[in-house]
Amino acid sequence: MPMSSIDIKKFIKEKLPDANIEINDLAGDNNHYSAVITSSVFIGKNRIEQHQLVHSALKNKLGSELHALTIKTVTPKLKG
């Protein structure tokens, strides 16, 4: 059974509570998504570490319930 964008957001928010998440269904099939995720948790982490955080948030759903997810992580601009 495919995973909905709502479920993807829920899993990511559990791991990254301050995240701003934009998800697009690329093929209209609830199976191929792209996500832009902005979180202060990414500050000081390289791109691989950021993506690992997102992957761990999805609790091994990638490849089973979630077929494909293109991830773009964004570090928010620091104020001051």
DRENDO-1510 file (C-alpha; in Angstrom, 1 decimal, always signed):
<recs>
REC; n; res; u; v; w
REC; 1; MET; +0.0; +0.0; +0.0 .
REC; 2; PRO; +1.5; +3.4; -1.0 .
REC; 3; MET; +2.3; +6.0; +1.7 .
REC; 4; SER; +0.4; +9.3; +1.6 .
REC; 5; SER; +2.1; +12.7; +1.8 .
REC; 6; ILE; +0.4; +13.2; +5.1 .
REC; 7; ASP; +2.1; +10.1; +6.6 .
REC; 8; ILE; +5.5; +11.2; +5.2 .
REC; 9; LYS; +5.1; +14.6; +6.9 .
REC; 10; LYS; +4.0; +12.9; +10.1 .
REC; 11; PHE; +7.1; +10.7; +10.3 .
REC; 12; ILE; +9.4; +13.6; +9.5 .
REC; 13; LYS; +7.8; +15.9; +12.0 .
REC; 14; GLU; +8.2; +13.2; +14.7 .
REC; 15; LYS; +12.0; +13.3; +14.2 .
REC; 16; LEU; +12.3; +17.0; +13.2 .
REC; 17; PRO; +9.5; +18.9; +15.1 .
REC; 18; ASP; +10.5; +22.3; +13.7 .
REC; 19; ALA; +10.6; +21.2; +10.1 .
REC; 20; ASN; +8.9; +23.0; +7.3 .
REC; 21; ILE; +8.0; +20.3; +4.8 .
REC; 22; GLU; +6.8; +20.7; +1.2 .
REC; 23; ILE; +5.9; +17.5; -0.5 .
REC; 24; ASN; +5.0; +17.0; -4.2 .
REC; 25; ASP; +3.5; +13.8; -5.7 .
REC; 26; LEU; +5.6; +13.6; -8.8 .
REC; 27; ALA; +3.6; +11.0; -10.7 .
REC; 28; GLY; +0.2; +11.3; -9.1 .
REC; 29; ASP; +0.4; +7.7; -7.9 .
REC; 30; ASN; +1.2; +8.2; -4.1 .
REC; 31; ASN; +4.5; +6.4; -4.8 .
REC; 32; HIS; +6.9; +8.9; -6.2 .
REC; 33; TYR; +7.5; +12.1; -4.2 .
REC; 34; SER; +9.9; +15.0; -3.8 .
REC; 35; ALA; +10.3; +16.8; -0.5 .
REC; 36; VAL; +11.9; +20.0; +0.5 .
REC; 37; ILE; +12.6; +20.0; +4.2 .
REC; 38; THR; +13.8; +23.0; +6.2 .
REC; 39; SER; +14.9; +22.4; +9.8 .
REC; 40; SER; +17.3; +24.0; +12.3 .
REC; 41; VAL; +18.4; +20.5; +13.2 .
REC; 42; PHE; +20.4; +20.5; +9.9 .
REC; 43; ILE; +22.6; +23.4; +11.1 .
REC; 44; GLY; +26.2; +22.2; +11.3 .
REC; 45; LYS; +25.5; +18.9; +9.5 .
REC; 46; ASN; +26.7; +18.1; +6.0 .
REC; 47; ARG; +24.2; +17.1; +3.3 .
REC; 48; ILE; +24.7; +13.4; +3.9 .
REC; 49; GLU; +24.0; +13.7; +7.6 .
REC; 50; GLN; +20.9; +15.8; +6.8 .
REC; 51; HIS; +19.6; +13.1; +4.5 .
REC; 52; GLN; +20.3; +10.4; +7.0 .
REC; 53; LEU; +18.2; +12.2; +9.5 .
REC; 54; VAL; +15.3; +12.3; +7.0 .
REC; 55; HIS; +15.8; +8.6; +6.1 .
REC; 56; SER; +15.8; +7.6; +9.8 .
REC; 57; ALA; +12.6; +9.5; +10.3 .
REC; 58; LEU; +10.9; +7.4; +7.7 .
REC; 59; LYS; +11.5; +4.3; +9.8 .
REC; 60; ASN; +12.5; +2.0; +7.0 .
REC; 61; LYS; +9.4; +2.8; +4.9 .
REC; 62; LEU; +11.6; +3.7; +1.8 .
REC; 63; GLY; +11.6; +0.8; -0.7 .
REC; 64; SER; +8.5; -0.8; +0.8 .
REC; 65; GLU; +5.5; +1.5; +1.5 .
REC; 66; LEU; +7.3; +4.5; +0.0 .
REC; 67; HIS; +8.8; +3.7; -3.4 .
REC; 68; ALA; +10.7; +6.9; -4.2 .
REC; 69; LEU; +11.5; +10.1; -2.4 .
REC; 70; THR; +13.7; +12.8; -3.7 .
REC; 71; ILE; +15.0; +14.9; -0.8 .
REC; 72; LYS; +16.2; +18.5; -0.7 .
REC; 73; THR; +17.3; +19.7; +2.7 .
REC; 74; VAL; +17.6; +23.3; +3.6 .
REC; 75; THR; +19.2; +25.0; +6.6 .
REC; 76; PRO; +17.3; +28.0; +7.8 .
REC; 77; LYS; +19.1; +31.4; +7.8 .
REC; 78; LEU; +20.3; +32.4; +11.2 .
REC; 79; LYS; +18.8; +35.7; +12.5 .
REC; 80; GLY; +21.1; +38.2; +14.1 .
</recs>
